[in-house]
């Protein structure tokens, strides 16, 4: 029996949501703060601060996980 790809994605999102929420990482010389993880799309809403400007961007959860862990 093959696992449902949708449930596997949901398990991934649920498993990492609590770990990355509120975490801070740097990327491209800017400070990033994880504000929210969309449980359906797996996109993270991230506040990005660079050059005295703050903007909200969206990043895939997998990329955020790797950046928080320091693997990227």
CHARMM-style PDB file with segment names, atoms N, HN, CA, C and O in Angstrom:
ATOM      1  N   UNK     1       0.839  -1.180   0.000  1.00  0.00      PROA
ATOM      2  CA  UNK     1       0.000   0.000   0.000  1.00  0.00      PROA
ATOM      3  C   UNK     1       0.890   1.251   0.000  1.00  0.00      PROA
ATOM      4  O   UNK     1       1.805   1.366   0.815  1.00  0.00      PROA
ATOM      5  N   UNK     2       0.618   2.169  -0.904  1.00  0.00      PROA
ATOM      6  HN  UNK     2      -0.125   2.075  -1.566  1.00  0.00      PROA
ATOM      7  CA  UNK     2       1.389   3.399  -1.035  1.00  0.00      PROA
ATOM      8  C   UNK     2       0.777   4.480  -0.153  1.00  0.00      PROA
ATOM      9  O   UNK     2      -0.441   4.659  -0.148  1.00  0.00      PROA
ATOM     10  N   UNK     3       1.619   5.209   0.601  1.00  0.00      PROA
ATOM     11  HN  UNK     3       2.608   5.063   0.597  1.00  0.00      PROA
ATOM     12  CA  UNK     3       1.067   6.283   1.443  1.00  0.00      PROA
ATOM     13  C   UNK     3       0.487   7.407   0.595  1.00  0.00      PROA
ATOM     14  O   UNK     3       0.965   7.680  -0.506  1.00  0.00      PROA
ATOM     15  N   UNK     4      -0.533   8.044   1.111  1.00  0.00      PROA
ATOM     16  HN  UNK     4      -0.922   7.822   2.006  1.00  0.00      PROA
ATOM     17  CA  UNK     4      -1.156   9.188   0.446  1.00  0.00      PROA
ATOM     18  C   UNK     4      -0.177  10.353   0.473  1.00  0.00      PROA
ATOM     19  O   UNK     4       0.225  10.785   1.553  1.00  0.00      PROA
ATOM     20  N   UNK     5       0.228  10.885  -0.717  1.00  0.00      PROA
ATOM     21  HN  UNK     5      -0.098  10.533  -1.595  1.00  0.00      PROA
ATOM     22  CA  UNK     5       1.191  11.987  -0.737  1.00  0.00      PROA
ATOM     23  C   UNK     5       0.708  13.207   0.033  1.00  0.00      PROA
ATOM     24  O   UNK     5       1.512  13.929   0.622  1.00  0.00      PROA
ATOM     25  N   UNK     6      -0.591  13.439   0.031  1.00  0.00      PROA
ATOM     26  HN  UNK     6      -1.244  12.852  -0.448  1.00  0.00      PROA
ATOM     27  CA  UNK     6      -1.137  14.578   0.770  1.00  0.00      PROA
ATOM     28  C   UNK     6      -0.922  14.439   2.259  1.00  0.00      PROA
ATOM     29  O   UNK     6      -0.584  15.413   2.931  1.00  0.00      PROA
ATOM     30  N   UNK     7      -1.115  13.230   2.790  1.00  0.00      PROA
ATOM     31  HN  UNK     7      -1.390  12.439   2.244  1.00  0.00      PROA
ATOM     32  CA  UNK     7      -0.931  13.042   4.230  1.00  0.00      PROA
ATOM     33  C   UNK     7       0.547  13.125   4.604  1.00  0.00      PROA
ATOM     34  O   UNK     7       0.886  13.587   5.693  1.00  0.00      PROA
ATOM     35  N   UNK     8       1.421  12.686   3.715  1.00  0.00      PROA
ATOM     36  HN  UNK     8       1.146  12.311   2.830  1.00  0.00      PROA
ATOM     37  CA  UNK     8       2.851  12.774   3.974  1.00  0.00      PROA
ATOM     38  C   UNK     8       3.282  14.232   4.050  1.00  0.00      PROA
ATOM     39  O   UNK     8       4.061  14.604   4.929  1.00  0.00      PROA
ATOM     40  N   UNK     9       2.783  15.060   3.137  1.00  0.00      PROA
ATOM     41  HN  UNK     9       2.151  14.758   2.424  1.00  0.00      PROA
ATOM     42  CA  UNK     9       3.085  16.487   3.164  1.00  0.00      PROA
ATOM     43  C   UNK     9       2.542  17.110   4.444  1.00  0.00      PROA
ATOM     44  O   UNK     9       3.221  17.917   5.079  1.00  0.00      PROA
ATOM     45  N   UNK    10       1.334  16.743   4.823  1.00  0.00      PROA
ATOM     46  HN  UNK    10       0.783  16.087   4.308  1.00  0.00      PROA
ATOM     47  CA  UNK    10       0.732  17.296   6.039  1.00  0.00      PROA
ATOM     48  C   UNK    10       1.539  16.903   7.273  1.00  0.00      PROA
ATOM     49  O   UNK    10       1.710  17.710   8.186  1.00  0.00      PROA
ATOM     50  N   UNK    11       2.032  15.674   7.303  1.00  0.00      PROA
ATOM     51  HN  UNK    11       1.893  15.018   6.560  1.00  0.00      PROA
ATOM     52  CA  UNK    11       2.864  15.232   8.417  1.00  0.00      PROA
ATOM     53  C   UNK    11       4.165  16.028   8.471  1.00  0.00      PROA
ATOM     54  O   UNK    11       4.625  16.398   9.552  1.00  0.00      PROA
ATOM     55  N   UNK    12       4.760  16.292   7.305  1.00  0.00      PROA
ATOM     56  HN  UNK    12       4.387  15.991   6.427  1.00  0.00      PROA
ATOM     57  CA  UNK    12       5.984  17.087   7.238  1.00  0.00      PROA
ATOM     58  C   UNK    12       5.724  18.494   7.772  1.00  0.00      PROA
ATOM     59  O   UNK    12       6.486  19.004   8.594  1.00  0.00      PROA
ATOM     60  N   UNK    13       4.646  19.116   7.300  1.00  0.00      PROA
ATOM     61  HN  UNK    13       4.027  18.701   6.633  1.00  0.00      PROA
ATOM     62  CA  UNK    13       4.300  20.478   7.732  1.00  0.00      PROA
ATOM     63  C   UNK    13       4.043  20.505   9.229  1.00  0.00      PROA
ATOM     64  O   UNK    13       4.595  21.343   9.942  1.00  0.00      PROA
ATOM     65  N   UNK    14       3.214  19.597   9.704  1.00  0.00      PROA
ATOM     66  HN  UNK    14       2.766  18.916   9.125  1.00  0.00      PROA
ATOM     67  CA  UNK    14       2.886  19.566  11.129  1.00  0.00      PROA
ATOM     68  C   UNK    14       4.113  19.300  11.994  1.00  0.00      PROA
ATOM     69  O   UNK    14       4.248  19.861  13.081  1.00  0.00      PROA
ATOM     70  N   UNK    15       5.000  18.446  11.509  1.00  0.00      PROA
ATOM     71  HN  UNK    15       4.891  17.991  10.626  1.00  0.00      PROA
ATOM     72  CA  UNK    15       6.186  18.090  12.276  1.00  0.00      PROA
ATOM     73  C   UNK    15       7.180  19.239  12.434  1.00  0.00      PROA
ATOM     74  O   UNK    15       7.855  19.347  13.458  1.00  0.00      PROA
ATOM     75  N   UNK    16       7.264  20.085  11.425  1.00  0.00      PROA
ATOM     76  HN  UNK    16       6.716  19.997  10.593  1.00  0.00      PROA
ATOM     77  CA  UNK    16       8.238  21.178  11.456  1.00  0.00      PROA
ATOM     78  C   UNK    16       7.665  22.514  11.886  1.00  0.00      PROA
ATOM     79  O   UNK    16       8.417  23.400  12.292  1.00  0.00      PROA
ATOM     80  N   UNK    17       6.356  22.683  11.809  1.00  0.00      PROA
ATOM     81  HN  UNK    17       5.744  21.963  11.479  1.00  0.00      PROA
ATOM     82  CA  UNK    17       5.730  23.981  12.127  1.00  0.00      PROA
ATOM     83  C   UNK    17       6.191  24.514  13.483  1.00  0.00      PROA
ATOM     84  O   UNK    17       6.676  25.643  13.567  1.00  0.00      PROA
ATOM     85  N   UNK    18       6.050  23.736  14.517  1.00  0.00      PROA
ATOM     86  HN  UNK    18       5.657  22.820  14.448  1.00  0.00      PROA
ATOM     87  CA  UNK    18       6.404  24.182  15.864  1.00  0.00      PROA
ATOM     88  C   UNK    18       7.890  24.437  16.050  1.00  0.00      PROA
ATOM     89  O   UNK    18       8.287  25.195  16.936  1.00  0.00      PROA
ATOM     90  N   UNK    19       8.704  23.813  15.226  1.00  0.00      PROA
ATOM     91  HN  UNK    19       8.381  23.197  14.507  1.00  0.00      PROA
ATOM     92  CA  UNK    19      10.150  23.975  15.347  1.00  0.00      PROA
ATOM     93  C   UNK    19      10.613  25.274  14.703  1.00  0.00      PROA
ATOM     94  O   UNK    19      11.492  25.945  15.243  1.00  0.00      PROA
ATOM     95  N   UNK    20      10.039  25.644  13.554  1.00  0.00      PROA
ATOM     96  HN  UNK    20       9.325  25.098  13.115  1.00  0.00      PROA
ATOM     97  CA  UNK    20      10.528  26.822  12.840  1.00  0.00      PROA
ATOM     98  C   UNK    20       9.815  28.118  13.226  1.00  0.00      PROA
ATOM     99  O   UNK    20      10.372  29.200  13.042  1.00  0.00      PROA
ATOM    100  N   UNK    21       8.595  28.030  13.756  1.00  0.00      PROA
ATOM    101  HN  UNK    21       8.142  27.151  13.905  1.00  0.00      PROA
ATOM    102  CA  UNK    21       7.880  29.256  14.132  1.00  0.00      PROA
ATOM    103  C   UNK    21       8.678  30.052  15.158  1.00  0.00      PROA
ATOM    104  O   UNK    21       9.121  29.513  16.172  1.00  0.00      PROA
ATOM    105  N   UNK    22       8.853  31.333  14.884  1.00  0.00      PROA
ATOM    106  HN  UNK    22       8.494  31.771  14.060  1.00  0.00      PROA
ATOM    107  CA  UNK    22       9.577  32.198  15.801  1.00  0.00      PROA
ATOM    108  C   UNK    22      11.084  32.124  15.694  1.00  0.00      PROA
ATOM    109  O   UNK    22      11.793  32.831  16.410  1.00  0.00      PROA
ATOM    110  N   UNK    23      11.580  31.281  14.812  1.00  0.00      PROA
ATOM    111  HN  UNK    23      11.004  30.706  14.231  1.00  0.00      PROA
ATOM    112  CA  UNK    23      13.040  31.147  14.649  1.00  0.00      PROA
ATOM    113  C   UNK    23      13.576  32.257  13.767  1.00  0.00      PROA
ATOM    114  O   UNK    23      12.862  32.815  12.935  1.00  0.00      PROA
ATOM    115  N   UNK    24      14.835  32.563  13.965  1.00  0.00      PROA
ATOM    116  HN  UNK    24      15.415  32.110  14.642  1.00  0.00      PROA
ATOM    117  CA  UNK    24      15.530  33.613  13.224  1.00  0.00      PROA
ATOM    118  C   UNK    24      16.709  32.981  12.491  1.00  0.00      PROA
ATOM    119  O   UNK    24      17.392  32.111  13.029  1.00  0.00      PROA
ATOM    120  N   UNK    25      16.941  33.427  11.257  1.00  0.00      PROA
ATOM    121  HN  UNK    25      16.386  34.135  10.819  1.00  0.00      PROA
ATOM    122  CA  UNK    25      18.117  32.989  10.513  1.00  0.00      PROA
ATOM    123  C   UNK    25      18.554  34.121   9.586  1.00  0.00      PROA
ATOM    124  O   UNK    25      17.782  35.035   9.299  1.00  0.00      PROA
ATOM    125  N   UNK    26      19.784  34.049   9.129  1.00  0.00      PROA
ATOM    126  HN  UNK    26      20.411  33.306   9.362  1.00  0.00      PROA
ATOM    127  CA  UNK    26      20.269  35.035   8.167  1.00  0.00      PROA
ATOM    128  C   UNK    26      20.406  34.380   6.809  1.00  0.00      PROA
ATOM    129  O   UNK    26      20.735  33.199   6.697  1.00  0.00      PROA
ATOM    130  N   UNK    27      20.149  35.169   5.782  1.00  0.00      PROA
ATOM    131  HN  UNK    27      19.882  36.129   5.873  1.00  0.00      PROA
ATOM    132  CA  UNK    27      20.252  34.709   4.405  1.00  0.00      PROA
ATOM    133  C   UNK    27      20.445  35.933   3.529  1.00  0.00      PROA
ATOM    134  O   UNK    27      19.715  36.916   3.660  1.00  0.00      PROA
ATOM    135  N   UNK    28      21.414  35.878   2.648  1.00  0.00      PROA
ATOM    136  HN  UNK    28      22.007  35.080   2.542  1.00  0.00      PROA
ATOM    137  CA  UNK    28      21.741  36.998   1.763  1.00  0.00      PROA
ATOM    138  C   UNK    28      21.958  38.297   2.541  1.00  0.00      PROA
ATOM    139  O   UNK    28      21.535  39.368   2.106  1.00  0.00      PROA
ATOM    140  N   UNK    29      22.612  38.193   3.682  1.00  0.00      PROA
ATOM    141  HN  UNK    29      22.956  37.323   4.035  1.00  0.00      PROA
ATOM    142  CA  UNK    29      22.939  39.363   4.485  1.00  0.00      PROA
ATOM    143  C   UNK    29      21.759  40.012   5.184  1.00  0.00      PROA
ATOM    144  O   UNK    29      21.868  41.141   5.662  1.00  0.00      PROA
ATOM    145  N   UNK    30      20.635  39.318   5.249  1.00  0.00      PROA
ATOM    146  HN  UNK    30      20.547  38.401   4.860  1.00  0.00      PROA
ATOM    147  CA  UNK    30      19.438  39.871   5.879  1.00  0.00      PROA
ATOM    148  C   UNK    30      18.979  38.953   7.008  1.00  0.00      PROA
ATOM    149  O   UNK    30      19.147  37.735   6.945  1.00  0.00      PROA
ATOM    150  N   UNK    31      18.405  39.551   8.024  1.00  0.00      PROA
ATOM    151  HN  UNK    31      18.268  40.540   8.075  1.00  0.00      PROA
ATOM    152  CA  UNK    31      17.831  38.816   9.137  1.00  0.00      PROA
ATOM    153  C   UNK    31      16.405  38.399   8.777  1.00  0.00      PROA
ATOM    154  O   UNK    31      15.620  39.223   8.310  1.00  0.00      PROA
ATOM    155  N   UNK    32      16.067  37.126   8.990  1.00  0.00      PROA
ATOM    156  HN  UNK    32      16.706  36.456   9.369  1.00  0.00      PROA
ATOM    157  CA  UNK    32      14.739  36.594   8.680  1.00  0.00      PROA
ATOM    158  C   UNK    32      14.108  36.042   9.958  1.00  0.00      PROA
ATOM    159  O   UNK    32      14.784  35.413  10.772  1.00  0.00      PROA
ATOM    160  N   UNK    33      12.815  36.283  10.122  1.00  0.00      PROA
ATOM    161  HN  UNK    33      12.266  36.794   9.461  1.00  0.00      PROA
ATOM    162  CA  UNK    33      12.065  35.816  11.288  1.00  0.00      PROA
ATOM    163  C   UNK    33      10.814  35.094  10.793  1.00  0.00      PROA
ATOM    164  O   UNK    33      10.013  35.681  10.066  1.00  0.00      PROA
ATOM    165  N   UNK    34      10.635  33.832  11.175  1.00  0.00      PROA
ATOM    166  HN  UNK    34      11.286  33.355  11.765  1.00  0.00      PROA
ATOM    167  CA  UNK    34       9.514  33.021  10.701  1.00  0.00      PROA
ATOM    168  C   UNK    34       8.256  33.374  11.499  1.00  0.00      PROA
ATOM    169  O   UNK    34       8.196  33.171  12.712  1.00  0.00      PROA
ATOM    170  N   UNK    35       7.259  33.905  10.796  1.00  0.00      PROA
ATOM    171  HN  UNK    35       7.308  34.070   9.811  1.00  0.00      PROA
ATOM    172  CA  UNK    35       6.025  34.366  11.423  1.00  0.00      PROA
ATOM    173  C   UNK    35       4.912  33.325  11.414  1.00  0.00      PROA
ATOM    174  O   UNK    35       4.146  33.222  12.372  1.00  0.00      PROA
ATOM    175  N   UNK    36       4.822  32.555  10.333  1.00  0.00      PROA
ATOM    176  HN  UNK    36       5.444  32.638   9.555  1.00  0.00      PROA
ATOM    177  CA  UNK    36       3.671  31.669  10.160  1.00  0.00      PROA
ATOM    178  C   UNK    36       4.018  30.570   9.167  1.00  0.00      PROA
ATOM    179  O   UNK    36       4.841  30.767   8.273  1.00  0.00      PROA
ATOM    180  N   UNK    37       3.388  29.411   9.329  1.00  0.00      PROA
ATOM    181  HN  UNK    37       2.719  29.251  10.055  1.00  0.00      PROA
ATOM    182  CA  UNK    37       3.511  28.323   8.365  1.00  0.00      PROA
ATOM    183  C   UNK    37       2.102  27.971   7.910  1.00  0.00      PROA
ATOM    184  O   UNK    37       1.250  27.618   8.726  1.00  0.00      PROA
ATOM    185  N   UNK    38       1.859  28.066   6.612  1.00  0.00      PROA
ATOM    186  HN  UNK    38       2.551  28.352   5.949  1.00  0.00      PROA
ATOM    187  CA  UNK    38       0.550  27.713   6.053  1.00  0.00      PROA
ATOM    188  C   UNK    38       0.430  26.196   6.043  1.00  0.00      PROA
ATOM    189  O   UNK    38       1.228  25.510   5.404  1.00  0.00      PROA
ATOM    190  N   UNK    39      -0.559  25.677   6.743  1.00  0.00      PROA
ATOM    191  HN  UNK    39      -1.207  26.234   7.262  1.00  0.00      PROA
ATOM    192  CA  UNK    39      -0.739  24.243   6.875  1.00  0.00      PROA
ATOM    193  C   UNK    39      -1.174  23.542   5.613  1.00  0.00      PROA
ATOM    194  O   UNK    39      -1.071  22.318   5.523  1.00  0.00      PROA
ATOM    195  N   UNK    40      -1.659  24.285   4.630  1.00  0.00      PROA
ATOM    196  HN  UNK    40      -1.743  25.279   4.702  1.00  0.00      PROA
ATOM    197  CA  UNK    40      -2.120  23.691   3.373  1.00  0.00      PROA
ATOM    198  C   UNK    40      -1.015  23.716   2.321  1.00  0.00      PROA
ATOM    199  O   UNK    40      -0.738  22.697   1.687  1.00  0.00      PROA
ATOM    200  N   UNK    41      -0.386  24.872   2.132  1.00  0.00      PROA
ATOM    201  HN  UNK    41      -0.611  25.699   2.646  1.00  0.00      PROA
ATOM    202  CA  UNK    41       0.605  25.018   1.066  1.00  0.00      PROA
ATOM    203  C   UNK    41       2.026  24.707   1.515  1.00  0.00      PROA
ATOM    204  O   UNK    41       2.877  24.390   0.684  1.00  0.00      PROA
ATOM    205  N   UNK    42       2.297  24.793   2.812  1.00  0.00      PROA
ATOM    206  HN  UNK    42       1.605  25.050   3.487  1.00  0.00      PROA
ATOM    207  CA  UNK    42       3.651  24.585   3.301  1.00  0.00      PROA
ATOM    208  C   UNK    42       4.551  25.796   3.100  1.00  0.00      PROA
ATOM    209  O   UNK    42       5.770  25.698   3.243  1.00  0.00      PROA
ATOM    210  N   UNK    43       3.955  26.930   2.772  1.00  0.00      PROA
ATOM    211  HN  UNK    43       2.965  27.009   2.656  1.00  0.00      PROA
ATOM    212  CA  UNK    43       4.736  28.157   2.636  1.00  0.00      PROA
ATOM    213  C   UNK    43       4.831  28.863   3.976  1.00  0.00      PROA
ATOM    214  O   UNK    43       3.870  28.903   4.745  1.00  0.00      PROA
ATOM    215  N   UNK    44       5.995  29.416   4.242  1.00  0.00      PROA
ATOM    216  HN  UNK    44       6.776  29.384   3.618  1.00  0.00      PROA
ATOM    217  CA  UNK    44       6.209  30.169   5.474  1.00  0.00      PROA
ATOM    218  C   UNK    44       6.143  31.660   5.169  1.00  0.00      PROA
ATOM    219  O   UNK    44       6.694  32.129   4.174  1.00  0.00      PROA
ATOM    220  N   UNK    45       5.466  32.388   6.033  1.00  0.00      PROA
ATOM    221  HN  UNK    45       5.018  32.006   6.842  1.00  0.00      PROA
ATOM    222  CA  UNK    45       5.471  33.848   5.951  1.00  0.00      PROA
ATOM    223  C   UNK    45       6.625  34.295   6.832  1.00  0.00      PROA
ATOM    224  O   UNK    45       6.678  33.984   8.022  1.00  0.00      PROA
ATOM    225  N   UNK    46       7.550  35.034   6.221  1.00  0.00      PROA
ATOM    226  HN  UNK    46       7.507  35.286   5.255  1.00  0.00      PROA
ATOM    227  CA  UNK    46       8.803  35.391   6.878  1.00  0.00      PROA
ATOM    228  C   UNK    46       9.002  36.902   6.808  1.00  0.00      PROA
ATOM    229  O   UNK    46       8.835  37.511   5.751  1.00  0.00      PROA
ATOM    230  N   UNK    47       9.356  37.495   7.934  1.00  0.00      PROA
ATOM    231  HN  UNK    47       9.492  37.000   8.792  1.00  0.00      PROA
ATOM    232  CA  UNK    47       9.716  38.904   7.969  1.00  0.00      PROA
ATOM    233  C   UNK    47      11.207  38.992   7.669  1.00  0.00      PROA
ATOM    234  O   UNK    47      12.021  38.322   8.305  1.00  0.00      PROA
ATOM    235  N   UNK    48      11.556  39.828   6.690  1.00  0.00      PROA
ATOM    236  HN  UNK    48      10.895  40.372   6.174  1.00  0.00      PROA
ATOM    237  CA  UNK    48      12.953  39.966   6.252  1.00  0.00      PROA
ATOM    238  C   UNK    48      13.405  41.391   6.528  1.00  0.00      PROA
ATOM    239  O   UNK    48      12.751  42.349   6.115  1.00  0.00      PROA
ATOM    240  N   UNK    49      14.522  41.527   7.227  1.00  0.00      PROA
ATOM    241  HN  UNK    49      15.053  40.749   7.562  1.00  0.00      PROA
ATOM    242  CA  UNK    49      15.024  42.854   7.613  1.00  0.00      PROA
ATOM    243  C   UNK    49      16.417  43.047   7.024  1.00  0.00      PROA
ATOM    244  O   UNK    49      17.350  42.317   7.360  1.00  0.00      PROA
ATOM    245  N   UNK    50      16.548  44.039   6.141  1.00  0.00      PROA
ATOM    246  HN  UNK    50      15.791  44.632   5.868  1.00  0.00      PROA
ATOM    247  CA  UNK    50      17.849  44.351   5.543  1.00  0.00      PROA
ATOM    248  C   UNK    50      17.852  45.812   5.120  1.00  0.00      PROA
ATOM    249  O   UNK    50      16.835  46.348   4.681  1.00  0.00      PROA
ATOM    250  N   UNK    51      18.996  46.440   5.255  1.00  0.00      PROA
ATOM    251  HN  UNK    51      19.823  46.005   5.611  1.00  0.00      PROA
ATOM    252  CA  UNK    51      19.182  47.833   4.821  1.00  0.00      PROA
ATOM    253  C   UNK    51      18.093  48.747   5.381  1.00  0.00      PROA
ATOM    254  O   UNK    51      17.524  49.565   4.659  1.00  0.00      PROA
ATOM    255  N   UNK    52      17.812  48.598   6.677  1.00  0.00      PROA
ATOM    256  HN  UNK    52      18.274  47.933   7.263  1.00  0.00      PROA
ATOM    257  CA  UNK    52      16.834  49.431   7.383  1.00  0.00      PROA
ATOM    258  C   UNK    52      15.431  49.328   6.797  1.00  0.00      PROA
ATOM    259  O   UNK    52      14.622  50.242   6.959  1.00  0.00      PROA
ATOM    260  N   UNK    53      15.136  48.224   6.117  1.00  0.00      PROA
ATOM    261  HN  UNK    53      15.793  47.481   5.985  1.00  0.00      PROA
ATOM    262  CA  UNK    53      13.810  47.978   5.552  1.00  0.00      PROA
ATOM    263  C   UNK    53      13.298  46.625   6.011  1.00  0.00      PROA
ATOM    264  O   UNK    53      14.062  45.664   6.111  1.00  0.00      PROA
ATOM    265  N   UNK    54      12.011  46.553   6.288  1.00  0.00      PROA
ATOM    266  HN  UNK    54      11.391  47.333   6.206  1.00  0.00      PROA
ATOM    267  CA  UNK    54      11.384  45.284   6.635  1.00  0.00      PROA
ATOM    268  C   UNK    54      10.362  44.946   5.569  1.00  0.00      PROA
ATOM    269  O   UNK    54       9.584  45.799   5.141  1.00  0.00      PROA
ATOM    270  N   UNK    55      10.372  43.690   5.145  1.00  0.00      PROA
ATOM    271  HN  UNK    55      11.004  42.998   5.493  1.00  0.00      PROA
ATOM    272  CA  UNK    55       9.376  43.238   4.184  1.00  0.00      PROA
ATOM    273  C   UNK    55       8.926  41.834   4.561  1.00  0.00      PROA
ATOM    274  O   UNK    55       9.643  41.105   5.247  1.00  0.00      PROA
ATOM    275  N   UNK    56       7.749  41.467   4.113  1.00  0.00      PROA
ATOM    276  HN  UNK    56       7.167  42.060   3.556  1.00  0.00      PROA
ATOM    277  CA  UNK    56       7.217  40.129   4.339  1.00  0.00      PROA
ATOM    278  C   UNK    56       7.368  39.352   3.037  1.00  0.00      PROA
ATOM    279  O   UNK    56       6.944  39.805   1.974  1.00  0.00      PROA
ATOM    280  N   UNK    57       7.981  38.174   3.138  1.00  0.00      PROA
ATOM    281  HN  UNK    57       8.326  37.806   4.001  1.00  0.00      PROA
ATOM    282  CA  UNK    57       8.152  37.310   1.973  1.00  0.00      PROA
ATOM    283  C   UNK    57       7.608  35.923   2.312  1.00  0.00      PROA
ATOM    284  O   UNK    57       7.301  35.633   3.469  1.00  0.00      PROA
ATOM    285  N   UNK    58       7.493  35.081   1.307  1.00  0.00      PROA
ATOM    286  HN  UNK    58       7.742  35.316   0.367  1.00  0.00      PROA
ATOM    287  CA  UNK    58       7.077  33.692   1.504  1.00  0.00      PROA
ATOM    288  C   UNK    58       8.192  32.776   1.022  1.00  0.00      PROA
ATOM    289  O   UNK    58       8.775  32.984  -0.042  1.00  0.00      PROA
ATOM    290  N   UNK    59       8.475  31.761   1.826  1.00  0.00      PROA
ATOM    291  HN  UNK    59       8.002  31.592   2.690  1.00  0.00      PROA
ATOM    292  CA  UNK    59       9.507  30.782   1.493  1.00  0.00      PROA
ATOM    293  C   UNK    59       8.941  29.388   1.743  1.00  0.00      PROA
ATOM    294  O   UNK    59       8.148  29.204   2.666  1.00  0.00      PROA
ATOM    295  N   UNK    60       9.336  28.400   0.930  1.00  0.00      PROA
ATOM    296  HN  UNK    60       9.980  28.550   0.180  1.00  0.00      PROA
ATOM    297  CA  UNK    60       8.905  27.019   1.177  1.00  0.00      PROA
ATOM    298  C   UNK    60       9.424  26.522   2.534  1.00  0.00      PROA
ATOM    299  O   UNK    60      10.542  26.836   2.939  1.00  0.00      PROA
ATOM    300  N   UNK    61       8.598  25.753   3.211  1.00  0.00      PROA
ATOM    301  HN  UNK    61       7.689  25.498   2.882  1.00  0.00      PROA
ATOM    302  CA  UNK    61       8.966  25.227   4.525  1.00  0.00      PROA
ATOM    303  C   UNK    61      10.273  24.445   4.469  1.00  0.00      PROA
ATOM    304  O   UNK    61      11.101  24.581   5.369  1.00  0.00      PROA
ATOM    305  N   UNK    62      10.477  23.639   3.447  1.00  0.00      PROA
ATOM    306  HN  UNK    62       9.804  23.528   2.716  1.00  0.00      PROA
ATOM    307  CA  UNK    62      11.712  22.861   3.338  1.00  0.00      PROA
ATOM    308  C   UNK    62      12.950  23.736   3.316  1.00  0.00      PROA
ATOM    309  O   UNK    62      13.962  23.406   3.935  1.00  0.00      PROA
ATOM    310  N   UNK    63      12.872  24.856   2.601  1.00  0.00      PROA
ATOM    311  HN  UNK    63      12.050  25.124   2.098  1.00  0.00      PROA
ATOM    312  CA  UNK    63      14.004  25.782   2.546  1.00  0.00      PROA
ATOM    313  C   UNK    63      14.230  26.433   3.910  1.00  0.00      PROA
ATOM    314  O   UNK    63      15.371  26.593   4.343  1.00  0.00      PROA
ATOM    315  N   UNK    64      13.157  26.802   4.576  1.00  0.00      PROA
ATOM    316  HN  UNK    64      12.230  26.672   4.225  1.00  0.00      PROA
ATOM    317  CA  UNK    64      13.277  27.419   5.910  1.00  0.00      PROA
ATOM    318  C   UNK    64      13.900  26.427   6.887  1.00  0.00      PROA
ATOM    319  O   UNK    64      14.765  26.796   7.682  1.00  0.00      PROA
ATOM    320  N   UNK    65      13.469  25.186   6.831  1.00  0.00      PROA
ATOM    321  HN  UNK    65      12.766  24.887   6.186  1.00  0.00      PROA
ATOM    322  CA  UNK    65      14.030  24.150   7.714  1.00  0.00      PROA
ATOM    323  C   UNK    65      15.544  24.044   7.506  1.00  0.00      PROA
ATOM    324  O   UNK    65      16.304  24.020   8.474  1.00  0.00      PROA
ATOM    325  N   UNK    66      15.976  23.982   6.258  1.00  0.00      PROA
ATOM    326  HN  UNK    66      15.358  24.001   5.472  1.00  0.00      PROA
ATOM    327  CA  UNK    66      17.406  23.870   5.972  1.00  0.00      PROA
ATOM    328  C   UNK    66      18.172  25.092   6.427  1.00  0.00      PROA
ATOM    329  O   UNK    66      19.295  24.968   6.916  1.00  0.00      PROA
ATOM    330  N   UNK    67      17.590  26.272   6.277  1.00  0.00      PROA
ATOM    331  HN  UNK    67      16.678  26.373   5.880  1.00  0.00      PROA
ATOM    332  CA  UNK    67      18.264  27.509   6.695  1.00  0.00      PROA
ATOM    333  C   UNK    67      18.340  27.608   8.219  1.00  0.00      PROA
ATOM    334  O   UNK    67      19.367  28.013   8.764  1.00  0.00      PROA
ATOM    335  N   UNK    68      17.270  27.243   8.900  1.00  0.00      PROA
ATOM    336  HN  UNK    68      16.436  26.914   8.457  1.00  0.00      PROA
ATOM    337  CA  UNK    68      17.270  27.276  10.376  1.00  0.00      PROA
ATOM    338  C   UNK    68      18.303  26.279  10.914  1.00  0.00      PROA
ATOM    339  O   UNK    68      19.007  26.573  11.880  1.00  0.00      PROA
ATOM    340  N   UNK    69      18.391  25.106  10.289  1.00  0.00      PROA
ATOM    341  HN  UNK    69      17.819  24.867   9.504  1.00  0.00      PROA
ATOM    342  CA  UNK    69      19.359  24.100  10.715  1.00  0.00      PROA
ATOM    343  C   UNK    69      20.784  24.468  10.333  1.00  0.00      PROA
ATOM    344  O   UNK    69      21.733  23.880  10.850  1.00  0.00      PROA
ATOM    345  N   UNK    70      20.946  25.440   9.428  1.00  0.00      PROA
ATOM    346  HN  UNK    70      20.174  25.918   9.008  1.00  0.00      PROA
ATOM    347  CA  UNK    70      22.276  25.831   8.990  1.00  0.00      PROA
ATOM    348  C   UNK    70      22.824  24.979   7.879  1.00  0.00      PROA
ATOM    349  O   UNK    70      24.029  24.996   7.624  1.00  0.00      PROA
ATOM    350  N   UNK    71      21.962  24.228   7.204  1.00  0.00      PROA
ATOM    351  HN  UNK    71      20.984  24.215   7.411  1.00  0.00      PROA
ATOM    352  CA  UNK    71      22.410  23.345   6.119  1.00  0.00      PROA
ATOM    353  C   UNK    71      22.480  24.041   4.758  1.00  0.00      PROA
ATOM    354  O   UNK    71      23.007  23.470   3.804  1.00  0.00      PROA
ATOM    355  N   UNK    72      21.959  25.258   4.654  1.00  0.00      PROA
ATOM    356  HN  UNK    72      21.530  25.723   5.429  1.00  0.00      PROA
ATOM    357  CA  UNK    72      22.024  26.004   3.382  1.00  0.00      PROA
ATOM    358  C   UNK    72      22.793  27.277   3.592  1.00  0.00      PROA
ATOM    359  OT1 UNK    72      22.967  28.054   2.654  1.00  0.00      PROA
TER     360      UNK     72
END
